[in-house]
Amino acid sequence: MPEAWPTVRAFLAVQTQWRVSPNGVRLGLDYPGARAAAKGLGIQWKKVFGNLRLMATEVLNAQSETA
């Protein structure tokens, strides 16, 4: 699905922008940092933000299932 590629690129770009608790549990994305990372790649934030939130939510859901 070529239309999903900008969101996938954004998701990969923001992997350094997770907020993490002291015990290493992901709490969510730091959206200002994520936006800056996406912008650095020329990705239009408004086009990917909704789908990026969905992907981040799925990561958090999967994490809670394994905890």
Order of alpha helices (4+ residues) and beta strands (2+ residues): alpha-beta-beta-alpha-alpha
